[in-house]
Amino acid sequence: EDGTAVDLMPISRLPGTVARAGHLFHHKSETGEEYHKPVNPWGFANYFNDKVEVMTEFAKSFRDRGISLLEKAETEPLPDHVPLSEKSPRIVAIQLSKRARDIAYRGHGKKLRKPPAIVIASLALEMGSVESRLIDELIALARHMAGRLNSETYKGTRFRLFNPTYREDEFTDRWPEDIEAQKLYAADLRRFVAALHRLRNDALSPEQIKSELEQIFGESAAIYAVEEFLEKRRKEADAGKIAFGRHGRILTGAAAATSAATRARASTFEGGDTLPE
């Protein structure tokens, strides 16, 4: 529904080289652009899957929400599709980073070549250990990508990245076209990190959360996320795990327990009519 598509890439195998390397042929009739280049997507896919850490606890906690999200989408799965619930925070962070990239580039006002998904995935492999919380993993990934781009910009060189399984395959052969292109995406990543920090650290209302999410992931994703957030909070409130302060602030843990005890005292002769924030 949102225009997302799968690119199928026919290639001509290259004999006498690494497994499944081949020439990729490209033609764009609108501009007359055409070329071919050596690639090895199969090699990179295997390399990526071997390197990415899968976290059991993350998969367990994400399973119900991930499956629910997939059910909301009008999709036709590809053969051997890996369910979202079986993925690590790093893979989901890559997916969300691509979504944020798409939203950011829609707002630039003209037809610009976007950073390829393969570049985001490859940069993610350079990072250290996987963060257990998805938002922390997103922040770490965005910071790392911005840092790599800024490093090249400061040196006055164009950022380049190659397939670790087949050096002849350059991931950055079409993007960035120049230093200005990499500076543009680095600026997008800085804004992305700032928004994620607000979502993680600030006491935002549901409307503020929705506004932040709309700007970085789009309206439909924001509405779904806020609905999930409110439903989770409702269940926690019913179970006594959270409470709400005088100004609507969410209280958890010991603060929630204190709040509940204060309410109980207020209905007897022991308490007052106010709750601790």
Solvent accessible surface area in square Angstrom, and as a share of the most:
residue,aa,sasa,rsa
1,E,176,0.79
2,D,78,0.40
3,G,71,0.69
4,T,113,0.66
5,A,85,0.66
6,V,94,0.54
7,D,127,0.66
8,L,151,0.75
9,M,97,0.43
10,P,105,0.66
11,I,52,0.26
12,S,56,0.36
13,R,149,0.55
14,L,48,0.24
15,P,127,0.80
16,G,92,0.88
17,T,58,0.34
18,V,66,0.38
19,A,63,0.49
20,R,114,0.42
21,A,1,0.01
22,G,0,0.00
23,H,51,0.23
24,L,28,0.14
25,F,118,0.49
26,H,44,0.20
27,H,114,0.51
28,K,88,0.37
29,S,89,0.58
30,E,141,0.63
31,T,98,0.57
32,G,48,0.46
33,E,53,0.24
34,E,117,0.52
35,Y,69,0.26
36,H,102,0.46
37,K,28,0.12
38,P,37,0.23
39,V,10,0.06
40,N,4,0.02
41,P,51,0.32
42,W,99,0.35
43,G,8,0.08
44,F,10,0.04
45,A,48,0.37
46,N,61,0.32
47,Y,70,0.27
48,F,23,0.10
49,N,101,0.52
50,D,121,0.63
51,K,121,0.51
52,V,15,0.09
53,E,87,0.39
54,V,89,0.51
55,M,41,0.18
56,T,108,0.63
57,E,124,0.56
58,F,14,0.06
59,A,9,0.07
60,K,133,0.56
61,S,68,0.44
62,F,25,0.10
63,R,101,0.37
64,D,115,0.59
65,R,101,0.37
66,G,0,0.00
67,I,74,0.38
68,S,36,0.23
69,L,74,0.37
70,L,67,0.33
71,E,138,0.62
72,K,122,0.52
73,A,47,0.37
74,E,134,0.60
75,T,94,0.55
76,E,158,0.71
77,P,97,0.61
78,L,94,0.47
79,P,120,0.75
80,D,142,0.73
81,H,95,0.43
82,V,77,0.44
83,P,51,0.32
84,L,17,0.09
85,S,6,0.04
86,E,97,0.44
87,K,22,0.09
88,S,0,0.00
89,P,0,0.00
90,R,14,0.05
91,I,35,0.18
92,V,6,0.03
93,A,0,0.00
94,I,10,0.05
95,Q,63,0.28
96,L,52,0.26
97,S,3,0.02
98,K,59,0.25
99,R,51,0.18
100,A,11,0.08
101,R,25,0.09
102,D,33,0.17
103,I,28,0.14
104,A,33,0.25
105,Y,16,0.06
106,R,147,0.54
107,G,64,0.62
108,H,50,0.22
109,G,72,0.70
110,K,141,0.60
111,K,202,0.86
112,L,65,0.32
113,R,93,0.34
114,K,81,0.34
115,P,0,0.00
116,P,40,0.25
117,A,39,0.31
118,I,60,0.30
119,V,3,0.01
120,I,0,0.00
121,A,15,0.12
122,S,9,0.06
123,L,2,0.01
124,A,0,0.00
125,L,38,0.19
126,E,77,0.35
127,M,28,0.13
128,G,60,0.58
129,S,96,0.62
130,V,17,0.10
131,E,72,0.32
132,S,74,0.48
133,R,131,0.48
134,L,36,0.18
135,I,41,0.21
136,D,29,0.15
137,E,0,0.00
138,L,6,0.03
139,I,5,0.02
140,A,32,0.24
141,L,1,0.00
142,A,0,0.00
143,R,134,0.49
144,H,50,0.22
145,M,0,0.00
146,A,8,0.06
147,G,38,0.37
148,R,67,0.24
149,L,1,0.01
150,N,31,0.16
151,S,49,0.32
152,E,29,0.13
153,T,28,0.16
154,Y,179,0.68
155,K,133,0.56
156,G,47,0.45
157,T,62,0.36
158,R,76,0.28
159,F,1,0.00
160,R,127,0.46
161,L,16,0.08
162,F,45,0.19
163,N,1,0.01
164,P,69,0.44
165,T,44,0.26
166,Y,20,0.08
167,R,166,0.61
168,E,106,0.48
169,D,5,0.03
170,E,22,0.10
171,F,17,0.07
172,T,0,0.00
173,D,63,0.33
174,R,75,0.28
175,W,2,0.01
176,P,1,0.00
177,E,95,0.43
178,D,71,0.37
179,I,53,0.27
180,E,113,0.51
181,A,18,0.14
182,Q,0,0.00
183,K,88,0.37
184,L,54,0.27
185,Y,7,0.03
186,A,1,0.01
187,A,20,0.16
188,D,13,0.07
189,L,5,0.03
190,R,130,0.47
191,R,138,0.50
192,F,11,0.05
193,V,17,0.10
194,A,42,0.33
195,A,4,0.03
196,L,3,0.01
197,H,43,0.19
198,R,97,0.35
199,L,37,0.18
200,R,84,0.31
201,N,90,0.46
202,D,71,0.37
203,A,94,0.73
204,L,39,0.19
205,S,48,0.31
206,P,52,0.33
207,E,127,0.57
208,Q,91,0.41
209,I,26,0.13
210,K,51,0.22
211,S,52,0.34
212,E,23,0.10
213,L,21,0.10
214,E,52,0.23
215,Q,125,0.56
216,I,18,0.09
217,F,16,0.07
218,G,9,0.08
219,E,109,0.49
220,S,82,0.53
221,A,38,0.30
222,A,0,0.00
223,I,66,0.33
224,Y,31,0.12
225,A,35,0.27
226,V,13,0.07
227,E,94,0.42
228,E,53,0.24
229,F,51,0.21
230,L,82,0.41
231,E,69,0.31
232,K,105,0.44
233,R,57,0.21
234,R,126,0.46
235,K,118,0.50
236,E,34,0.15
237,A,37,0.29
238,D,105,0.54
239,A,68,0.53
240,G,53,0.51
241,K,134,0.57
242,I,10,0.05
243,A,6,0.05
244,F,88,0.36
245,G,9,0.08
246,R,143,0.52
247,H,148,0.66
248,G,49,0.47
249,R,134,0.49
250,I,57,0.29
251,L,7,0.03
252,T,71,0.41
253,G,54,0.52
254,A,83,0.65
255,A,45,0.35
256,A,3,0.02
257,A,62,0.48
258,T,66,0.39
259,S,0,0.00
260,A,51,0.39
261,A,45,0.35
262,T,13,0.07
263,R,106,0.39
264,A,61,0.48
265,R,96,0.35
266,A,47,0.36
267,S,96,0.62
268,T,75,0.44
269,F,215,0.89
270,E,132,0.59
271,G,32,0.31
272,G,49,0.47
273,D,137,0.71
274,T,83,0.48
275,L,40,0.20
276,P,59,0.37
277,E,76,0.34
